[in-house]
Amino acid sequence: MDTPPETHRPGRRPKLTPAVVDTICQSRSIGMKIAECCVAAGVSQQSYNVWVKDARAELHRRDEGLDPDTDELMELKIRLYYQMEKANIVLKSRCLATWNRAATTDWRASRSLLISMFPESFAPNRDLVKAIEQGKRVDEAQAGVFLELVEQMIQWTAVRFALSSDDMNEMREQFAEVAETVLAAAQ
């Protein structure tokens, strides 16, 4: 069992210990939600939120050039904050690696990755999609831009996977229904 930091006031033992920091961060790096990480570590999410808030405030104070709070408990809060940032990056990296592997064999994963990474170029215009779903008339220019994005996605995927023209045509057929709906809304 970890001993409490020596500079802590007398009374209740602090819940934040190096073991708690490690458990929370290891749990997060494998994909657990923050609330679940806290349960795994035996602390409340409210305590976790306070610790992170305190760490951010202290780091802001330090950035402002103010005297740092160097007690062991504050240093643990800061360690928790930085290690959670690292755990989130590890989690994102693992997920992106899996997504990238899937994108090399499945065009839908590739499309999804493109939309997530480059929404300005590949994500459908949400207002346009909503208008079409509601059966509203849309501007022909908007419909043209949307269909152009779909074609760009097909071409990018064809290059990425070295698809034959038959495979590209098959993809176009799969998007034909979407195209017909968009064009119908523009008339």
One Martini backbone bead per residue (centre of mass of N, CA, C, O) as a GRO file, in nm:
protein
  187
    1MET     BB    1   0.097   0.036   0.022
    2ASP     BB    2   0.070   0.355  -0.008
    3THR     BB    3   0.203   0.641   0.095
    4PRO     BB    4   0.154   0.936   0.192
    5PRO     BB    5   0.221   1.234   0.155
    6GLU     BB    6   0.404   1.430   0.378
    7THR     BB    7   0.249   1.721   0.314
    8HIS     BB    8   0.001   1.627   0.429
    9ARG     BB    9  -0.251   1.666   0.608
   10PRO     BB   10  -0.401   1.588   0.866
   11GLY     BB   11  -0.592   1.287   0.843
   12ARG     BB   12  -0.691   1.198   0.572
   13ARG     BB   13  -0.613   1.005   0.327
   14PRO     BB   14  -0.511   1.010   0.027
   15LYS     BB   15  -0.620   0.877  -0.281
   16LEU     BB   16  -0.368   0.978  -0.418
   17THR     BB   17  -0.155   0.759  -0.591
   18PRO     BB   18   0.061   0.599  -0.785
   19ALA     BB   19  -0.131   0.354  -0.827
   20VAL     BB   20  -0.373   0.516  -0.923
   21VAL     BB   21  -0.243   0.644  -1.166
   22ASP     BB   22  -0.167   0.380  -1.310
   23THR     BB   23  -0.451   0.255  -1.330
   24ILE     BB   24  -0.591   0.476  -1.488
   25CYS     BB   25  -0.389   0.487  -1.733
   26GLN     BB   26  -0.398   0.188  -1.816
   27SER     BB   27  -0.701   0.176  -1.865
   28ARG     BB   28  -0.710   0.395  -2.085
   29SER     BB   29  -0.500   0.263  -2.293
   30ILE     BB   30  -0.733   0.020  -2.343
   31GLY     BB   31  -1.035   0.193  -2.349
   32MET     BB   32  -1.142   0.312  -2.104
   33LYS     BB   33  -1.339   0.483  -1.933
   34ILE     BB   34  -1.306   0.707  -1.690
   35ALA     BB   35  -1.509   0.585  -1.494
   36GLU     BB   36  -1.377   0.299  -1.507
   37CYS     BB   37  -1.097   0.379  -1.411
   38CYS     BB   38  -1.188   0.470  -1.131
   39VAL     BB   39  -1.303   0.204  -1.036
   40ALA     BB   40  -1.038   0.042  -1.069
   41ALA     BB   41  -0.895   0.251  -0.851
   42GLY     BB   42  -1.108   0.344  -0.617
   43VAL     BB   43  -1.243   0.610  -0.740
   44SER     BB   44  -1.383   0.897  -0.813
   45GLN     BB   45  -1.466   1.107  -1.064
   46GLN     BB   46  -1.465   1.361  -0.898
   47SER     BB   47  -1.176   1.341  -0.801
   48TYR     BB   48  -1.045   1.334  -1.074
   49ASN     BB   49  -1.149   1.613  -1.169
   50VAL     BB   50  -1.007   1.773  -0.947
   51TRP     BB   51  -0.716   1.690  -1.012
   52VAL     BB   52  -0.712   1.801  -1.301
   53LYS     BB   53  -0.788   2.088  -1.233
   54ASP     BB   54  -0.547   2.142  -1.046
   55ALA     BB   55  -0.326   2.086  -1.255
   56ARG     BB   56  -0.404   2.304  -1.457
   57ALA     BB   57  -0.378   2.541  -1.264
   58GLU     BB   58  -0.080   2.496  -1.194
   59LEU     BB   59   0.031   2.510  -1.484
   60HIS     BB   60  -0.068   2.797  -1.528
   61ARG     BB   61   0.092   2.927  -1.303
   62ARG     BB   62   0.369   2.846  -1.417
   63ASP     BB   63   0.335   2.995  -1.689
   64GLU     BB   64   0.308   3.278  -1.526
   65GLY     BB   65   0.552   3.261  -1.298
   66LEU     BB   66   0.465   3.130  -1.052
   67ASP     BB   67   0.477   2.978  -0.773
   68PRO     BB   68   0.513   2.661  -0.701
   69ASP     BB   69   0.344   2.370  -0.619
   70THR     BB   70   0.550   2.111  -0.448
   71ASP     BB   71   0.379   1.912  -0.347
   72GLU     BB   72   0.318   1.578  -0.374
   73LEU     BB   73   0.020   1.594  -0.457
   74MET     BB   74   0.054   1.786  -0.697
   75GLU     BB   75   0.254   1.606  -0.852
   76LEU     BB   76   0.047   1.378  -0.891
   77LYS     BB   77  -0.158   1.540  -1.052
   78ILE     BB   78   0.036   1.604  -1.283
   79ARG     BB   79   0.102   1.315  -1.354
   80LEU     BB   80  -0.184   1.236  -1.425
   81TYR     BB   81  -0.228   1.435  -1.652
   82TYR     BB   82   0.011   1.343  -1.838
   83GLN     BB   83  -0.060   1.036  -1.846
   84MET     BB   84  -0.338   1.076  -1.978
   85GLU     BB   85  -0.240   1.201  -2.234
   86LYS     BB   86  -0.073   0.954  -2.315
   87ALA     BB   87  -0.302   0.743  -2.307
   88ASN     BB   88  -0.469   0.875  -2.532
   89ILE     BB   89  -0.253   0.844  -2.752
   90VAL     BB   90  -0.228   0.540  -2.741
   91LEU     BB   91  -0.520   0.479  -2.809
   92LYS     BB   92  -0.529   0.624  -3.081
   93SER     BB   93  -0.301   0.467  -3.215
   94ARG     BB   94  -0.429   0.188  -3.203
   95CYS     BB   95  -0.686   0.258  -3.359
   96LEU     BB   96  -0.550   0.367  -3.616
   97ALA     BB   97  -0.397   0.110  -3.688
   98THR     BB   98  -0.646  -0.065  -3.728
   99TRP     BB   99  -0.780   0.114  -3.940
  100ASN     BB  100  -0.550   0.104  -4.146
  101ARG     BB  101  -0.559  -0.198  -4.192
  102ALA     BB  102  -0.854  -0.203  -4.289
  103ALA     BB  103  -0.810   0.008  -4.529
  104THR     BB  104  -0.643  -0.201  -4.716
  105THR     BB  105  -0.925  -0.400  -4.758
  106ASP     BB  106  -1.151  -0.166  -4.696
  107TRP     BB  107  -1.325   0.095  -4.824
  108ARG     BB  108  -1.496   0.177  -4.576
  109ALA     BB  109  -1.258   0.232  -4.390
  110SER     BB  110  -1.130   0.439  -4.571
  111ARG     BB  111  -1.361   0.639  -4.574
  112SER     BB  112  -1.378   0.680  -4.269
  113LEU     BB  113  -1.091   0.786  -4.237
  114LEU     BB  114  -1.117   1.032  -4.422
  115ILE     BB  115  -1.349   1.171  -4.272
  116SER     BB  116  -1.197   1.196  -4.002
  117MET     BB  117  -0.923   1.338  -4.107
  118PHE     BB  118  -1.088   1.496  -4.377
  119PRO     BB  119  -1.369   1.664  -4.363
  120GLU     BB  120  -1.328   1.901  -4.570
  121SER     BB  121  -1.306   1.675  -4.817
  122PHE     BB  122  -1.510   1.402  -4.725
  123ALA     BB  123  -1.742   1.521  -4.586
  124PRO     BB  124  -2.052   1.558  -4.575
  125ASN     BB  125  -2.288   1.782  -4.594
  126ARG     BB  126  -2.498   1.806  -4.336
  127ASP     BB  127  -2.716   1.994  -4.450
  128LEU     BB  128  -2.763   1.835  -4.707
  129VAL     BB  129  -2.839   1.566  -4.583
  130LYS     BB  130  -3.078   1.671  -4.418
  131ALA     BB  131  -3.242   1.782  -4.653
  132ILE     BB  132  -3.270   1.514  -4.804
  133GLU     BB  133  -3.402   1.349  -4.571
  134GLN     BB  134  -3.650   1.576  -4.568
  135GLY     BB  135  -3.716   1.644  -4.881
  136LYS     BB  136  -3.559   1.881  -4.973
  137ARG     BB  137  -3.453   2.130  -5.151
  138VAL     BB  138  -3.156   2.173  -5.344
  139ASP     BB  139  -2.877   2.295  -5.449
  140GLU     BB  140  -2.699   2.228  -5.728
  141ALA     BB  141  -2.420   2.301  -5.620
  142GLN     BB  142  -2.429   2.123  -5.369
  143ALA     BB  143  -2.473   1.857  -5.517
  144GLY     BB  144  -2.211   1.872  -5.684
  145VAL     BB  145  -2.013   1.873  -5.450
  146PHE     BB  146  -2.096   1.606  -5.327
  147LEU     BB  147  -2.043   1.428  -5.581
  148GLU     BB  148  -1.745   1.505  -5.603
  149LEU     BB  149  -1.660   1.377  -5.335
  150VAL     BB  150  -1.739   1.092  -5.408
  151GLU     BB  151  -1.546   1.069  -5.650
  152GLN     BB  152  -1.286   1.121  -5.496
  153MET     BB  153  -1.313   0.875  -5.313
  154ILE     BB  154  -1.308   0.665  -5.534
  155GLN     BB  155  -1.034   0.741  -5.657
  156TRP     BB  156  -0.861   0.710  -5.404
  157THR     BB  157  -0.933   0.413  -5.354
  158ALA     BB  158  -0.833   0.304  -5.626
  159VAL     BB  159  -0.539   0.382  -5.580
  160ARG     BB  160  -0.484   0.248  -5.304
  161PHE     BB  161  -0.601  -0.053  -5.431
  162ALA     BB  162  -0.573  -0.100  -5.730
  163LEU     BB  163  -0.824  -0.071  -5.902
  164SER     BB  164  -1.028  -0.158  -6.123
  165SER     BB  165  -1.267  -0.053  -6.334
  166ASP     BB  166  -1.477  -0.254  -6.227
  167ASP     BB  167  -1.453  -0.175  -5.929
  168MET     BB  168  -1.525   0.120  -5.967
  169ASN     BB  169  -1.806   0.067  -6.086
  170GLU     BB  170  -1.915  -0.076  -5.839
  171MET     BB  171  -1.892   0.165  -5.653
  172ARG     BB  172  -2.071   0.353  -5.817
  173GLU     BB  173  -2.324   0.180  -5.788
  174GLN     BB  174  -2.338   0.209  -5.477
  175PHE     BB  175  -2.368   0.538  -5.519
  176ALA     BB  176  -2.615   0.584  -5.706
  177GLU     BB  177  -2.846   0.619  -5.502
  178VAL     BB  178  -2.733   0.872  -5.377
  179ALA     BB  179  -2.719   1.040  -5.634
  180GLU     BB  180  -3.022   1.029  -5.702
  181THR     BB  181  -3.118   1.170  -5.444
  182VAL     BB  182  -2.961   1.432  -5.483
  183LEU     BB  183  -3.072   1.506  -5.766
  184ALA     BB  184  -3.372   1.508  -5.688
  185ALA     BB  185  -3.336   1.745  -5.476
  186ALA     BB  186  -3.232   1.950  -5.718
  187GLN     BB  187  -3.529   1.965  -5.887
   0.00000   0.00000   0.00000
